[in-house]
Amino acid sequence: MVGLKFYSLVSLAVCFIPLTLSLLGSQALKGSEIQLKTPTGILYGTELITKSDEPQPVVLIIAGSGPTDRNGNSTLIPRQNNSLKLLAEGLANHGIASIRYDKRGIGKSASAAPKEADLLFETYVQDAALWIQKLKADARFSSITIMGHSEGSLVGILAAQRTGANAFISVAAPARNASQVLREQLRSQLPTVLWQESERILAALEQGKQAASVSPELNELFRASVQPYLISWFRYTPAQEIKRLTMPVLIVQGTTDIQVPVSEAQALKMAKPDAELKIIEGMNHVLKAVPPDPKQQIASYSEPRLLIVPELVEVIYQFIARPFTVNPKISNS
């Protein structure tokens, strides 16, 4: 029942594309560890900054759903793909600094995990907002851009609403409410009886109510301790929330993404008409150039040697390199 697509939303022969010399640079890039102290534990991340005498733009990179770490790797997948690490390195070679971090309860931030029943979607939003506040207080940075990948896009949107930023970038992200997407996937994967039960449970969660009983077959997804998180997540619809952003917005989507179709990016654009929409031909969900063949797609999720699409780095760089009119030191949008 559980496939690659299902994993991402619940938790959530490969061809190698050479990176151009301008992206690779002449020497290896090394990030330094950075910490964020919160009232409920320390979060850990990687700071990647090129040498410069002048303040430089910085991007806060927020990972997607489930046990996904700062580099874009999931504990649900045996090997690494390093998608977010490769993106940060590509941006650094363009003079764009970045911070990427392990979410609370993931990777080195595991010790900051609350009890499962106490974890809410807003927990991740609050953490992202704290990272943004930390960047705003850092004189090394000339502008702050928030970039959310997949579910991280919604986290970033909500954090941007609370703290403000110079710009926002959504990459490979859904526009619909998570309950709608989950409902659609369950309908195609569950036998009729279990699908009907999942409908009952989802309807209750959408109303902010916990389901009283859950069959053993659905317990992994709808167990009592995870229902508070699902309720809090289902409160937000990305297409509705992105409308509230007042800073420049870039929406990026690949055409061979087997988890999020191009129609989702188009729906985000429709909700935010002044946003820029960039469709990258042949890019999949982990930001790599992979055809729609299922075997090659699955292989790409655990292949760090397969580099990300160079066009993605260029698109993000060009967007961030433009002068922004909002001052991150004073913005509270």
C-alpha positions, 0 to 999 in steps of 0.5 A: 500500500505504501509507495514512494508518493504515499511516503512523502505525504504521510511523513512524507538506469539513472543518467548523470547530468554534469554540473557546469564549471561555473556552478562547481567552482574551483574548490570544494565548499564547506559549510559550518554548523549553526545552532538555534536555541529555542525554549524547547531545545536546540536546532542544528543547521548548516551555514554556507557563506562565501567570503565577502567584504560586503553583506550578501543575500541569504536563503533559508532553505526549509525541507519537506515532509516527514523525516527529511533532514537539512540535506533533503534526505529521508530516513525512509529511504536507504541512501541519500540524494543530497538535493538541498545540499547540492542546491545550497552549494550551487547558490554559494557559487553564485554568491548567495549564502544559505542556511538549511537546518534539521527540523525539530526531531530530525537528524541532529535536532532529534533531541529537540523532539516533543512527544508525538502527541504534542507535535503540531504543524505550527511547531515547524512554523514557529521554528522557521520564524525563529530562524528568520528572526536570527537572520534578520539580526545578522549584519552579514546579510543584505536580504532574506529569502525564504525557500520551502521545498514540498511541504516546507513551502507551506511552513515557509509561507506561514513563517513569512506571514509572521516575520516578513522577508524580502522574498519567498520561493516555493519549490515542488509544492502542492496548492491543495489542502493536505487532506484533499491530496491524502484523500485522493491517494488513499482512494487509489490505494485502499480497498473499499472498506478501509477507504470508507473508514479513512473518509470518516477519519479525514472528515473528523480531522478536517472538523478539528475532531479526533477519530475515536477508533482506527483500524489496525491497517490504518493505525500507522497513518491515523494513530491517536498520537499523530491526529493532533498534528494532522488536525493542525496541518489540515487547517491550512491550504497553501493556495489560500495562504500564499495570497497573503504574502506581500513580498515577491514570490517565485513558484518553481515546478518540474515536469517529471515530478511524480509527487507534485504535478505541474497543475499544483504550481499553476494553481499556486500561480492562479492564487497569487497572480503577481508571483513568477512561475517557472516550469523546469522541463525534466526536473523531478521532486528531488530537483534532478533531471530524471525522465518519468520512468518509475525505476529511474525516478525511484533510483534518483531519490537515493543517488547523491552523485546525480546532480541537481538541474543547473537551471534551478540554481540559475532561476533562483539566483536570478530571482534573488539577485534582483534588488528588493524594496523590503528591508528585512530589518524592519519588515513585519509583513 
